[in-house]
Amino acid sequence: MYLGFQGLRAAAAWLPLRAAQALGRGAGLAAYGLLGAQRRLALRHLDGAFGSSLAPDQRRRVARGVFRNLGQSVLEWFVLSRWSLEQVQRLITADGVEHLRGALAQGRGVILVTAHFGNWELIPLYLRSLGFEGGVLARRLRYPEYESCLIAMRRSRGVRTVARGSLRDVAALLRANQVVGMLPDQDVDSLEGIFVEFFGRAAHTPIGPAALSVMTGAPIIPCFLIREGGRFRLVVEPPLAAPQGVDRAQAMSSLTRAWSRAVESYIRRYPDHWVWMHRRWKTQPFSSVPGPISPSKAKWNLVPGLLCVSLAALTAVLHGCGRPAKPATAAPTEGPQADADQHMSAFTMTGYKPDGSKRWVLHGQGASAEDAVVTILRPDAVGYDPERTAYLTAAVAQVNQANRRIRLEQEVTIHTSDGLWLTTPLLHWLPDQSEMATDSPVRIETDHMSIRGRGLVGHSQLKRATIARDIELVLNPSDHEVGPAASLAGGDARRQVIITCDGPLVFDYEQDIATFEQNVHVQDPNGDLYSDRLIAYLDRKTHTIRYAEAIGQVRIHQQQNTALSERAVYEPAAGKITLVGKPSLLLYPSEEGRQNAQLSWGP
């Protein structure tokens, strides 16, 4: 199938746009006839959404239009891959771009929300042609070879693709006052969400766009690309902002419902533009009726010739829309109960300080209890502290109500209000003691620093943390300071510094100190430093290393030169190492060595 896909891609790339669109429409109509399971699912969803307002023949006409639109979109992607941004711009007219410019004037970036509607992939290309900077947040496709084509198409036009879960990268784009595009109109069971009314039925809806908006202050702007014959019209709606005077959970719920209503309004006006074969209502509260739709497995035979290859490409786009749903576990019961096998539609657990103020709050979207253990779906926790607030999310959590220990699994993320991010696949949390631990791989990131290792014990708000072993830190010394290293590094004062050690690595953010232990190796662009221990003193604002003290069997390699000492001071922003004590220095005479030597020593 992949070879056929690449053959179609190469052949279609040189077709005139009108011819490619006609071929795509034909492929889509053929897919409507051959992909029976997806066709029946689309018709079933149309019936559930519109009821008697759409006669059976109208539903069939809309469903054919859905497949025709998707086939046309695929072929357009192939053709437009060779078009310049100026050509893309001439193909599209726009209404409401002033809303986007006005929102960016506030300096907090913009979260651009659209749907799998029309030819959605053209939106970032068109906005890039107008001079807007940013990227799109996308989840991984089941077939990497097809995904690479989309990523390459965006990259060739200057549009960045950010993988789902890369919260730090998304937040960085917003802090840079750029645009982040999202398509949150599908039911993805691995994402945290809430139930929102969508075409009169409860639909599990990702809360990520609203959470980012509340966290960063970036407004949400809905936009939609509408087909008008062989051309397009982009409509940009006014920005949505979180309501004032409500708590974080209420603000996120209100924003999610607002953008979901905007999506529904455009689908109602242009029903053949949306992917009705997606299982949008597969996750349901336990008591909801009707239940999830379970289509039969599709069985079809390919027809020969170019149409066969067209269908293969279209199938790659459609694949996964009709997967059987996981059984729903939530039920309309609030709060934890002690009864075995008790199901809940929501779960909340709160810890208090001695003065009665909240220490932390844990919410869950659906839960089940068996004896003292409560299993929570999509947990969302907030830890309160005078200096920083910590937000924790995961896919699932198990709460032992007897000892109040919590086990979090799958995409566990902690984000603090001052810009620290921690991710790990598994985390044990003792909220009343503000402690956490894991033996799994961990990653800690800031704007200027990234740390990887295995195993962690620390404070749940990241005031202190010890990474056990296999540590690698990647550092950009500064975005602002320029030292002597700049001229020697070709004018780039931000070349990466890498520090590795066997471990442990102990962070004390209250004292702004990090200590690396055992076989420490600093790889600086100007040379290598080895020591038994490295004590780094951090900048509280940027979380980067201001300077570090190397202790024990210090060895420095620079070009042909080697220096030995028991102690040295390292300044990463300046690219400078100062030997302290009674160092010995081995110099290998050469013109290059004399010009590049940066070693200095104190008394």
C-alpha positions in Angstrom: 0.0 0.0 0.0 2.8 2.4 0.9 4.5 2.0 -2.5 1.2 2.7 -4.2 0.7 5.8 -2.0 4.1 7.1 -2.9 3.4 6.4 -6.6 0.2 8.3 -6.4 1.8 11.1 -4.6 4.6 11.5 -7.2 2.1 11.3 -10.1 -0.5 13.6 -8.7 2.1 16.2 -7.7 2.3 17.3 -11.4 -1.4 17.3 -12.2 -3.2 20.7 -12.6 -5.1 21.5 -9.5 -8.5 21.1 -11.2 -7.5 17.6 -12.5 -6.3 16.5 -9.0 -9.5 17.7 -7.4 -11.6 15.8 -9.9 -9.5 12.7 -9.3 -9.9 13.1 -5.6 -13.6 13.4 -5.8 -13.8 10.3 -7.9 -11.6 8.4 -5.4 -13.8 9.6 -2.5 -17.0 8.5 -4.2 -15.5 5.1 -4.9 -14.5 4.8 -1.3 -18.1 5.6 -0.3 -19.2 2.6 -2.2 -16.4 0.2 -1.1 -15.9 1.1 2.6 -19.2 -0.2 3.9 -18.4 0.0 7.6 -17.3 3.7 7.4 -20.3 4.5 5.2 -22.8 3.0 7.6 -21.2 4.7 10.5 -21.3 8.1 8.8 -25.0 7.6 8.0 -25.8 6.4 11.6 -24.1 9.5 13.0 -25.9 11.8 10.6 -29.2 10.2 11.7 -28.4 10.7 15.4 -27.3 14.3 14.9 -30.0 15.6 12.6 -32.9 13.1 13.1 -35.9 13.8 10.9 -34.6 17.1 9.7 -32.6 15.2 7.2 -34.5 12.8 5.0 -32.8 9.4 4.1 -31.8 10.6 0.6 -30.4 13.8 2.1 -28.3 11.9 4.6 -26.9 9.7 1.8 -26.1 12.8 -0.2 -24.3 14.4 2.7 -22.4 11.2 3.4 -21.2 11.0 -0.2 -20.1 14.6 0.1 -18.0 13.7 3.2 -16.1 11.0 1.3 -15.8 13.2 -1.7 -14.3 16.0 0.4 -11.7 13.7 2.0 -10.6 12.3 -1.3 -10.3 15.7 -2.8 -8.3 16.9 0.2 -5.8 14.1 -0.1 -5.1 14.9 -3.7 -4.9 18.6 -3.0 -2.2 17.9 -0.4 -0.1 16.2 -3.1 -0.5 19.0 -5.6 0.0 21.9 -3.2 3.3 20.4 -2.0 4.9 22.0 -5.0 3.1 25.3 -4.7 4.6 28.4 -3.2 3.0 30.2 -0.3 2.0 33.0 -2.7 0.1 30.5 -4.8 -1.7 29.1 -1.7 -2.6 32.6 -0.7 -4.3 33.3 -4.1 -6.4 30.1 -3.7 -8.0 31.3 -0.4 -9.9 34.3 0.7 -10.3 35.1 4.4 -12.8 36.8 6.7 -11.9 37.8 10.3 -8.1 37.8 10.1 -8.2 41.0 12.1 -9.4 38.9 15.1 -6.1 37.0 14.9 -4.0 40.1 14.6 -5.8 41.8 17.5 -5.3 38.8 19.8 -1.6 38.6 19.0 -1.3 42.3 19.8 -1.9 41.3 23.5 1.5 39.4 23.4 0.3 36.0 24.8 0.0 34.0 21.6 -3.1 32.4 20.2 -4.6 28.9 20.4 -6.3 28.4 17.0 -9.0 25.7 17.2 -10.4 24.1 14.1 -11.9 20.7 13.2 -11.4 17.9 10.7 -13.5 20.1 8.4 -13.0 21.0 4.8 -9.3 20.8 3.9 -7.9 21.7 7.4 -4.3 21.2 6.4 -4.4 24.3 4.2 -5.1 26.6 7.2 -1.5 26.8 8.6 0.0 27.1 5.1 -2.3 30.0 4.3 -1.6 31.8 7.7 2.1 31.3 7.1 1.7 33.0 3.7 0.3 36.0 5.6 3.3 36.2 7.9 2.0 34.5 11.0 4.5 32.3 12.9 3.7 29.2 14.8 3.0 25.5 14.6 0.4 22.8 14.8 -0.2 20.3 17.6 -0.7 16.8 16.1 -1.1 13.3 17.5 0.9 10.4 16.0 -0.8 8.6 13.1 -0.9 4.8 13.0 1.2 4.8 9.9 4.4 6.8 10.3 5.1 6.8 6.6 1.9 8.8 5.9 2.6 11.1 8.9 6.0 11.9 7.5 4.5 13.3 4.3 2.2 15.7 6.2 5.0 16.8 8.5 7.3 17.4 5.5 4.6 19.4 3.7 4.2 21.6 6.7 7.9 22.0 7.3 8.6 22.9 3.7 6.3 25.9 4.2 7.8 26.9 7.6 5.1 25.4 9.7 6.3 23.4 12.8 4.7 20.2 13.9 4.6 19.6 17.6 3.8 16.1 18.9 0.9 15.7 21.3 2.2 15.7 24.9 5.0 18.2 24.2 3.4 20.7 26.5 6.7 22.6 27.0 7.1 23.2 23.3 3.5 24.4 23.0 3.9 26.8 25.9 7.2 28.1 24.4 5.4 28.9 21.1 2.7 30.8 23.0 5.3 32.7 25.1 6.9 33.7 21.8 3.6 35.2 20.8 3.0 32.7 18.1 0.0 30.7 16.8 -0.6 27.1 17.9 -3.2 25.2 15.8 -5.2 22.4 17.3 -7.9 19.9 16.1 -9.6 18.9 19.3 -12.9 17.8 17.7 -12.4 14.0 18.1 -12.9 11.6 21.0 -9.4 10.5 22.0 -9.7 8.3 25.0 -6.1 8.9 26.1 -6.7 12.6 26.5 -8.1 14.4 29.5 -11.6 15.7 28.8 -15.1 16.6 29.9 -18.5 15.7 28.6 -20.0 18.5 26.4 -23.3 18.5 24.6 -22.6 18.0 20.9 -25.5 17.7 18.5 -27.7 17.0 21.5 -25.6 14.1 23.0 -22.9 14.0 25.6 -19.5 13.9 23.8 -16.2 13.4 25.6 -14.2 16.5 24.6 -10.5 17.3 25.1 -9.9 20.0 27.7 -6.4 20.7 26.6 -7.0 23.9 24.6 -8.9 25.4 27.6 -6.2 24.3 30.1 -3.5 25.9 28.0 -5.6 29.1 27.6 -6.2 29.3 31.4 -2.5 28.6 32.1 -0.9 31.0 29.7 -3.6 33.6 29.1 -3.6 32.9 25.3 -7.1 33.3 23.9 -8.8 30.6 21.9 -9.9 31.5 18.4 -12.0 29.1 16.3 -11.5 29.1 12.5 -12.8 27.0 9.6 -11.9 26.5 6.0 -14.9 26.3 3.7 -14.9 24.9 0.2 -16.4 27.2 -2.5 -16.1 25.3 -5.7 -12.4 24.9 -6.5 -11.4 27.6 -4.1 -11.7 28.1 -0.3 -12.8 30.7 2.2 -11.2 30.9 5.7 -13.5 32.3 8.5 -11.8 33.4 11.7 -14.1 33.8 14.6 -13.7 36.4 17.5 -11.5 35.2 20.3 -12.8 33.3 23.3 -11.5 34.2 26.7 -11.9 32.5 30.1 -14.7 34.0 32.2 -13.6 36.2 35.1 -14.3 35.4 38.8 -14.5 31.7 38.5 -12.1 28.9 39.5 -9.8 27.1 37.1 -12.1 24.1 36.6 -15.1 26.3 35.8 -13.0 28.4 33.4 -11.8 25.4 31.5 -15.3 23.9 31.3 -16.8 27.2 30.0 -14.1 27.6 27.3 -14.4 24.0 26.2 -18.1 24.4 25.7 -17.7 27.7 23.9 -15.3 26.4 21.2 -17.3 23.1 20.9 -20.5 25.2 20.2 -18.6 27.0 17.4 -17.5 23.7 15.8 -21.0 22.4 15.9 -22.4 25.6 14.3 -20.2 25.3 11.3 -20.8 21.5 10.9 -24.6 22.2 10.9 -24.1 24.8 8.1 -21.7 22.6 6.1 -22.4 19.0 7.2 -20.5 17.4 4.2 -17.3 19.1 5.3 -16.8 17.1 8.5 -15.6 13.5 9.1 -18.9 11.8 10.2 -17.3 8.4 10.2 -15.2 9.3 13.3 -16.6 7.7 16.5 -17.3 11.1 18.1 -19.6 9.7 20.8 -17.8 6.5 21.6 -17.0 7.5 25.3 -20.3 7.9 27.2 -21.3 8.3 30.8 -22.6 5.0 32.1 -26.3 6.1 32.1 -26.3 7.7 28.6 -28.6 6.3 26.0 -28.1 5.4 23.2 -24.8 3.7 23.8 -21.7 3.6 21.6 -22.0 2.5 18.0 -19.9 -0.6 17.1 -19.5 -1.0 13.4 -18.5 -4.3 11.9 -15.0 -4.7 10.5 -14.7 -3.4 7.0 -14.0 -5.9 4.2 -13.5 -4.7 0.7 -11.4 -5.5 -2.4 -9.3 -3.0 -4.3 -10.0 -2.3 -7.9 -7.2 -2.1 -10.4 -5.4 0.9 -11.8 -4.9 4.4 -10.4 -8.2 4.4 -8.5 -6.9 1.5 -6.4 -3.9 3.7 -5.3 -6.2 6.7 -4.7 -8.3 4.5 -2.3 -5.2 3.3 -0.5 -4.3 6.9 0.3 -7.9 7.7 1.3 -8.0 4.6 3.5 -4.9 5.8 5.4 -6.8 9.0 6.2 -10.0 7.2 7.2 -8.3 4.3 9.1 -9.1 4.4 12.8 -12.4 6.3 12.5 -14.4 3.2 13.1 -12.4 1.3 15.8 -14.5 -0.4 18.4 -14.9 1.6 21.5 -13.5 0.7 24.9 -16.3 0.0 27.4 -17.4 3.0 29.4 -16.8 2.7 33.1 -18.2 6.0 34.5 -21.6 6.2 36.1 -23.7 9.1 37.5 -22.6 8.8 41.2 -20.7 11.6 42.8 -17.9 11.2 45.4 -16.0 8.2 46.7 -17.9 5.3 48.2 -16.7 2.3 50.1 -19.0 -0.2 48.3 -17.2 -2.7 46.0 -17.4 -2.1 42.3 -19.0 1.3 42.8 -18.9 3.5 39.7 -18.7 7.3 39.8 -19.0 9.9 37.1 -16.7 12.2 39.0 -14.2 12.1 41.9 -12.8 14.8 44.1 -10.3 14.4 46.9 -8.9 17.4 48.9 -6.0 17.9 51.4 -5.9 20.7 53.8 -3.2 22.6 55.7 -3.4 23.0 59.6 -4.8 26.5 59.1 -7.7 25.1 57.0 -6.5 26.3 53.6 -6.3 23.9 50.7 -3.0 22.1 50.3 -4.0 20.1 47.1 -7.1 19.1 45.2 -7.5 16.0 42.9 -10.3 15.7 40.4 -11.2 12.7 38.2 -13.4 12.3 35.1 -15.1 9.0 35.9 -14.0 6.5 38.6 -14.6 3.1 40.0 -14.1 1.9 43.6 -13.3 -1.6 44.9 -12.7 -1.9 48.6 -10.3 1.0 49.6 -8.9 1.5 46.1 -10.4 4.1 43.7 -9.4 4.0 40.1 -9.7 7.5 38.5 -9.8 8.3 34.8 -8.0 11.4 33.6 -6.9 12.7 37.0 -6.2 16.4 37.3 -4.5 17.7 40.5 -3.5 21.1 41.7 -0.9 21.6 44.5 -0.9 25.0 46.3 2.1 26.7 47.7 2.9 30.4 48.5 5.8 30.4 45.9 4.5 28.2 43.2 1.5 26.3 42.1 1.9 22.8 40.6 -0.5 21.2 38.1 -0.5 17.4 37.7 -2.2 15.3 35.0 -2.2 11.7 33.9 -4.3 9.2 32.0 -5.3 7.1 35.1 -4.7 7.1 38.8 -5.3 4.6 41.7 -6.0 6.1 45.1 -5.7 4.0 48.2 -8.1 5.7 50.6 -6.7 3.9 53.6 -3.2 5.4 53.4 -4.0 8.2 50.8 -1.2 7.0 48.5 -1.8 7.7 44.8 -0.3 5.8 41.8 -0.4 7.8 38.5 0.1 6.1 35.1 0.5 7.0 31.4 1.8 10.5 30.3 2.2 11.8 33.9 3.0 15.5 33.7 3.8 18.1 36.4 3.9 21.7 35.4 4.7 24.5 37.9 3.6 28.1 37.7 7.3 29.2 37.3 8.0 27.1 34.3 9.3 23.7 35.3 7.9 20.6 33.5 8.3 17.0 34.6 7.1 14.0 32.6 7.3 10.3 33.4 5.2 7.2 32.6 4.6 6.2 36.2 4.6 8.2 39.5 3.8 7.4 43.1 2.4 10.4 45.0 2.0 10.9 48.7 0.1 14.2 48.6 -0.3 14.7 52.4 3.5 14.5 52.7 4.1 16.4 49.4 6.4 13.6 48.2 6.6 11.7 45.0 8.8 8.9 43.6 9.3 6.7 40.5 11.8 4.2 39.2 10.8 5.0 35.6 12.6 7.3 33.1 12.0 11.0 33.9 12.4 14.2 32.1 12.6 17.7 33.6 12.6 20.8 31.3 12.7 24.6 31.5 13.1 27.1 28.7 16.9 26.7 28.9 17.6 23.3 30.3 16.5 19.7 29.8 17.4 16.8 32.2 16.9 13.1 31.5 17.5 10.2 33.9 16.0 7.2 35.6 14.3 7.1 39.0 13.3 10.1 41.1 12.4 11.0 44.7 11.3 14.5 45.5 8.9 17.1 46.6 5.6 17.0 44.6 6.0 20.7 43.8 9.5 20.2 42.6 11.1 22.2 45.4 13.6 19.3 45.8 14.3 16.3 43.5 16.8 13.6 43.4 17.3 11.7 40.1 18.9 8.4 40.8 21.0 7.4 37.8 21.9 7.7 34.1 21.7 11.5 34.1 22.1 13.8 31.1 21.6 17.5 31.3 21.5 19.6 28.1 22.0 23.3 28.7 21.9 26.5 26.8 24.0 28.7 29.1 22.0 31.9 28.4 19.8 33.6 25.9 21.2 37.0 26.9 24.7 36.9 28.2 27.6 36.8 25.8 31.0 35.9 27.0 34.5 35.1 25.5 33.1 31.9 24.2 31.1 33.8 21.6 34.0 34.7 19.3 35.6 31.3 19.6 32.3 29.5 18.8 31.7 31.5 15.6 29.5 34.1 17.3 27.1 31.6 18.8 27.0 32.1 22.5 24.2 29.5 23.0 25.8 26.3 21.8 24.7 23.4 23.9 26.5 22.3 27.0 25.9 18.6 28.0 26.6 17.3 31.6 26.4 13.6 32.3 27.0 11.6 35.5 26.3 8.2 36.9 24.1 9.7 39.6 22.5 10.7 41.7 21.7 14.3 40.7 20.2 16.3 43.6 18.2 19.4 42.9 17.4 21.9 45.7 15.3 24.6 44.1 14.8 26.4 47.4 18.6 26.8 47.8 19.1 27.0 44.0 21.8 24.3 44.0 22.2 21.1 41.9 24.8 18.5 42.8 26.0 15.9 40.2 27.7 12.8 41.7 30.1 10.1 40.2 31.9 10.3 36.9 30.8 13.8 36.1 31.5 14.9 32.5 30.9 18.4 31.2 31.0 18.7 27.4 31.5 22.4 26.7 32.1 23.7 23.1 35.5 24.9 24.3 36.6 21.6 26.0 35.7 18.8 28.4 35.7 18.8 32.2 35.7 15.6 34.3 35.3 15.4 38.1 34.0 13.2 40.9 31.4 15.9 41.9 29.9 19.0 40.4 28.0 21.5 42.5 26.0 23.9 40.3 24.5 27.2 41.5 21.3 28.0 39.6 19.7 31.2 38.4 16.3 31.2 40.0 14.7 33.1 37.2 15.9 31.0 34.3 16.7 27.8 36.1 20.1 27.7 34.3 23.5 27.3 35.8 25.3 30.5 36.8 28.5 28.7 37.7 29.6 25.3 39.0 32.3 24.0 41.3 34.0 20.8 40.2 35.5 18.8 43.1 37.7 15.7 43.1 40.1 14.4 40.4 39.3 17.3 38.2 40.6 16.8 34.6 40.2 19.3 31.8 40.8 18.5 28.1 41.0 21.3 25.6 42.4 20.8 22.2 45.8 19.1 22.8 46.0 20.5 26.4 45.2 18.7 29.6 45.0 20.2 33.1 44.7 18.4 36.4 43.5 19.7 39.8 41.4 18.9 42.8 39.0 21.8 42.3 37.8 24.1 39.4 35.2 26.7 38.9 33.1 26.5 35.6 31.1 29.4 34.2 29.0 28.0 31.2 27.8 31.4 30.0 31.4 32.6 29.6 32.8 29.3 28.5 35.4 29.6 31.2 37.1 27.1 33.6 39.2 28.4 36.5 41.5 25.9 38.2 41.9 26.4 41.9 44.6 25.1 44.3 47.8 23.6 42.8 47.0 22.6 39.3 49.3 20.9 36.8 49.0 21.9 33.2 50.2 19.9 30.2 50.6 22.0 27.1 51.3 20.5 23.6 52.8 23.3 21.5 51.0 24.1 18.4 49.7 27.3 16.8 46.1 26.0 17.1 46.5 25.1 20.8 47.9 28.5 21.7 45.1 30.3 20.0 42.3 28.3 21.6 43.5 27.8 25.1 41.0 29.1 27.6 42.3 27.6 30.8 43.0 29.9 33.7 43.8 29.2 37.3 43.7 30.9 40.7 46.1 30.9 43.6 
